[in-house]
Amino acid sequence: MNNHNQTKSTLIHHIMTLLRVRKFGALKYLMILGPGLVATAAGNDAGGIATYAVAGAQFGLKFLWLLIPLTIGLYIVQEMSARLGAVTGKGFSDLIRENFSLRTTVFMMIILFVANAGVVVSNFAGMAASFEMFGISKYISVPLISIFLWWIIVKGNYHKVEKLFILMSTILLSYIAAALFAKPYWGEVAINIVKPSFSFSPGYIGLLIAFVGTTIAPYMQMYAQSSVVEKGITMSTYKFERIDTLIGCVFSNIVTLFIIIATAYTLYPAGIKIESASDAAKALVPFAGNFAKILFGVGLLGASMLAAAVISLTTSFSVCNAFGWECGVNRNLEEAPIFYSLFTILIVMSATITLSPAISLIQLLLSLQVLNGILLPVELLFIMKLINNKTLMGKYTNHKVFNFSAWTITILVSICALLYIFMELFRIVSPLIKF
């Protein structure tokens, strides 16, 4: 009788287990989402959204052919960064300090801090602009956002913060809905995705360079690696992180696709020129209705908030790792005072600059983008050196085909970054030169 009851109990246990697996199978895949998704979603920040919206408004669907090669390139770069973290258990700047000179480390960190500070400012400006679209003054919204971001990071832990970041990432789906109001011709969209379209006009080339630069941004790789380390991901579970990275890259560029579609089918035919994401949201109203504007504005708010938090964290992680200081969201204020001080400085400084009427944000951000242009090729070169270091990576170095692809991407992105630097320097300097 006891054996019968035991067998019956075991059978019921197996049935219940099977039902739970089938019921929550989809959730099992959602649970692997983390560093890969958050890092790439943060790449669709205020500057990125503006770039994609301008591309659609000025050139229609002519930039869509870039999405497939950029998705592949983004995945290769992000995967290498995540693998570095999983194998070594260390952040990017930690590895720079250990494998290169102190002078190199200091140089990298100075550029990183100043350049990332500029991107954080641009995202605070994006948040302020999105609130102003709904009639809320930046003098109310910016202080409240600053307090909110500071509180969730300082008082949270990694898993809670990551869940919040993933939730913020889903707000980007609003761009898909906004694009549907534009009533696109899907056959035309599909053709432009696979059919390369190129122009030698300065406007097209300049936007193409900015397009590449904003899709593969330095902070995305640094955040992915730091988060892999803090989450405790190792090569034994790395296959799930590889899937997370792939999902993030595809998701990020699907959002890019729909941002371009939204402006290509509304503003481009009307010849309306825009300079920012908020301009795009306001300009959509006569063509796609007020709800499209709301969706675009909500997307800008979510994207800017996510990027401001991620980039501030990435910068604090990187600087602390570079000099061996305690860091991490899982540590409290007493355990990692410099980490939280850097994070606080970035938030307060960005809020102050955004609220200051005396500072020209456009000119400031253009100047700081030049520093990002310098940082990207240098960072990619270091990633390639580290990932192919057999002493560091053991059997997890790049294989030949992957390595060839990675070097090709590094060279092409570096060329684009250098061209962007020269173009921005010319734009900054030309008004000062009297002919």
N, C-alpha and C positions, 0 to 999 in steps of 0.2 A: 504493500500500500504506500509506504514511504517512497519507494523507488518510482511508483506510478506518479505520485504527486510531484516528485523532483523532476521527472521527465516532462510532466505537464507544465511545470513552472519554467523550465528551460525553454520549452517550445514557445510559450507566451512571451518570454524575454526576447527570443529571436524575432518573433513576429513584430513586436513593438519596436525593436531596433530597426528592422527593415522599413517599417512605416515611417519612422523618424528620418531615415536616410532619404526616402523618396520625397517626403514632405519638405525637408529642409535642404534638398540637394542644391537648389539654386543659391541658397544663402551660403552654402559652403564655398562657392566660388566668389561670392561677394566678400567673404572674410579675408581673402588673400590680398584685397586691394589695400594700398597704403602708400609707401614712398614713391613708387613708379607713377601712380595716378596723380598724386598731389603735386609732385615736382613738375610734371608736364602740364597739368591744368593751370598751375601758377604761371606758366609761360604765356598764357592768354591773358596777360595783365592789361592795364589801361593803354600802355604804349602799343602792345600787340594788337589789341582790338582796333585802335585808331589806324594802325598800319593796314590791317585787313579791310577795314571799312573804306579807307581811302583808295585802296587797290581796286575794290569793286566799283566805287563811285567814279574813278578816273578812267579805268580800263576795262570795265565790265567783267567778263569771265576769263580774261586773258592770263590771269595768274593761277588758274586752277590746275594747270599741268604741273606746277611745282609741288603739289600736295603729296603725290605718291613718292617721288624721290626724297622729299623732305621728311616724310614719315619714316622711311627706311633709314635715312641718315640720323634722324633724331633717336630712333631706337638703338642704333649701333653705339652712339655716344652715351646715351643714358644707361645702356646695359653694361658697358665697360665701367662706368662710375659705380654702379650698384655692385658689380663683381669685385671691384677693388675693395669696397667696404666689407663684403661678405667674407672674402679670403683673409684680409689683414686685420679686420676688426678695428680699423682706424679711419678717421676722416681724411679728406684730401689734403688739407694744410698740414696735418700731422705727418703725412707721408712726405710732403715737400720738405718739412723741417729735418726729417730723418735721412732723406736721400739726396738732398741738395744743400747748398750753403745757407747760412743764416742771412746773408745779404739778399739772396734770392727770395727767401721767405718773407723778409721785411718788405721788399719791393712789391711782392705779390699782394701782401695784406694791405698795404697803403692804397694801392690801386683798387683792390676789392672793396675796401670800406667806403672810399669816396664814390666809386661808381655805383655800388649797391645802394648807398644812401640816396643818390639821385633817382634811382628807380623807385625806391620807397616813397620819395616825395611825389613822383609822378602818379603813383597809385593813390596817395592821399588826395591829390588833386582830382583824380578820377572819382573817388568816393564823394568828395565835396560836390563835384559837378552832377553826379547822379542824384544826390539828395536835392540839389537846387532845381532839378527838373520836376520834382514833386513839391516844390514850394517851401523847402526847408533850408534855411540859411546855413552856410558853411560854418558860421560862428557858433551854431548850435550843434550841427552834426559832427564836425571834426573833433571837438573835445570829447563828445560821447563815444565816438568810434575809438579814439585813443585809449580811453579808460577801459573800454570793453576788451580791446586786443591785449592790453597790458594785463588785465585781470585773468583772462583765460590762459595765458602763457605762464604767468607767475604762480597762479594758484592751481593750475591743472597738472596732469601727468602726461606722458607721451601718448598713451592709448586714448585718453579723452580728447587730447588736442588733435590727434590724427583723425578720429571720428568726426570732429567738427570740421576739419579741413576737407574731408571727403564730402560732407554735407554741403559745404560751400562750393565744392567742385560741381555738384549737381545743378547749381543755379545757372551754370553755363548752358544748360539745356534750353534756357529761355531763348537763346539765339536761333535754335532750330525752329521754335514756334514763330519767332519774328520773321524768319525767312519765308515760312509758309504763307504769310499774309501778302508777300510780294508776288505770289502765284507764278513761280518759275516754270520754264519749259524744261522738263527733266531730261529729254533727249539731247537738247542743246548743252545742258550741264554735263552730261555723260561724255559727250564728244570733246568738250573743252578740258575735261580731266585727263584724257589720254592723248590729246592732240597738242603738241608743243606750239606755243605762240610767242614770238619774240619781236622786240622792237629796239632799235638803236637810239631812240630818243632819250635825252638825258633824264627826263621824268621817269620813264619806264625803268631804266638801268638803276637809278637812285632808289626807286621803290623796291626793285628786285633785291638789291643788296640789303635794304632795311628789312625786307620780308624774311630773308634767310637769317639775318642777325637776331631778329626778335623770336624766330621759331626755335633756334638753338642758342639759348642764352646761358652765360656762365653759371648763374646761380642755380639753374635747374640741375646741373650735374653735381654741384656741391651739396645741394639739399638732399638729393637722392642718396649719395654716399653716406652723409652724416646720419640720415634717418635709418638706413639699413643697419648701421652700427648701433644706434640707440635702441632700435627695435630688437636687436640681438639675432639678426638673420645670419646664418652661416651657410656654407656650401651644401650641408646636408638637407636644407630646406630651400635652397636657392632657386630650384625649378619653379616654385610658386612666385618668387619675386620677378623672375624672367617674364612670366605671364602677366603679372601686375604692370611691369614696364611696357610690355607690348600693348596692353589695354589702354594704358595712359597715353601712349603716343598716338594710337588710332583715335581715341576719344578727343584728344587735343586738336587734331587736324580735321576731324569731322566738324567740330565747333568752328574752326577757321573757315571751312567750306561754306557753312551756312551764314557766317557773317558776310562773306564776299557775295553770296547769292542775294542776301537782303538788300545790299546797296546797289548791286549790279542791275537788278531788275526794277529799281525805283529811281535812284539818283542819277545813274549813268545815262539813261535815255533822256533825262531832263537837263543834263549838262550841269548839275549842281555840284559845286566843289565844297569839300569839307576839310577840316584840319584835325578834328578830334572825334572820339567816340560819342561824346555828348552832342556834337554838331550833327552826327549821323542820326542819332535818335530823334532829334527835333525835326530834321529834314524828312524823316520817313512819314510823318503824319499825313501830308496831303496825298500820299501815294498808297500807303498801307494802313492808314488809320491810327487813331490814338493808342489803341491797344498794342500795336507794334512798337510804338515809342516807349510804352511802359515796359514791355518785355526787354527791349534793348537797354533801357535804363536800369532795370533790375539786374540784368546780366553784367552790366558795367560795375554796379555796386558789389556784386558777389565776387567778380573777378579781381577787382581792385583790393577788396578786403583780404581775400585769400593771398594774393601776391604780396601785399604789404606785410602780412604776418610771416609768410614763408621766407621772404627775402631778409627781413630783419633777423629771423631765427638763423638763417643760413650764415649771415655775416657774423653774428655772435658766435656760432659754432666754430666757424673757420678761424677767426682771430684767436679764440681761446685755445683751439687745438694747435695752432701754429706755435704758441708760446708755452704750451703745457699746462694751461690753467684748467681748472675743473669746469665742466660745462654739461648741459643737457637739461631737458624739460623734466626728467625724472628726479633731478636734484632740486633741493629747495634753495631759497634765497641765501641762507647761511652757508650752505655747502658750495654754491657757485656764485659768489657776489659779483665777480667781474663779468660773467656771462649775462646775468640779469641787468647789470649796469649798462652794458653795451646795448642790449635790447631796448632798455628804457630810453637811452640817449637817442637812438634811431627813431623811436616813436615820437618823443617830445620834439626833437629837431624837425622832423617831417611835418608834424602838425603846426609848429610855429612858422615854418617857411610857407606852408600852404595858406595860413591865415594872414601873412604879412602882405599888405598892399604895395609895399615899397620894392619888393623883389619881383623881377621879371622871370616867371617860371619857364616860359618858352626858351629864352636865351640860356638860362641855367641848365635846363635839361638837355638842350642840344650840345652844350659843352661837355656835360657828364657822359653823354652817349659815346663821345670820342674815347673816353676811358674804358667803357665797356668794349669798344672795338679793339682796344689794345689788349684787354684782359682775355678775350675769347681765344685768339690763336695761341697765346702763351699757355693758357690752361690746357688746351687740346694737345699741345706738344708735350706737356708734362704728363698728361693722362696716357699718351702713347708710350712714353718712356717707362712709366710705372707699370703699365699693364703687360709689357713685354719683358719685364725684369724677372728672370727665372728664379733668382734667389728670393725675391719677394712673393711671387705668384705661384711658384712650383709648376704643377701640371695645368694650372688654370690660365696660362698666358693665351693670347689670341692664336687661333690656328691660321694657316696661310691665307685662305680665301677671306676670312673675316678681317685679318690684318690688312690685306690689300684694300678692302673696302673702307676700313677705318682710316688708313692713311690718305686715301683718295678724298674722303669727306673732310679730313683735317686740312688738307691742302686747299680744297675748293672754298671751305668756310673761311680759312685764313685770308685767302685772296679777296673774298667779299668783304671781310672785316677791314682789311687794309685800304681797300677802295673807299669804303664808307668813312674811314678816318680822314682820308684826303678830301673827300667831298664835304664833310662837316667842317673841317678846318678852313677850307676855302670859303664856305658859307659864313663862318664866323669872322674871318679876317677880311674878306672882300669889302664890306662896308667901311672898314678903317683905312683902306688904301685909296689914295686920291690919285687919279690918273691925269 
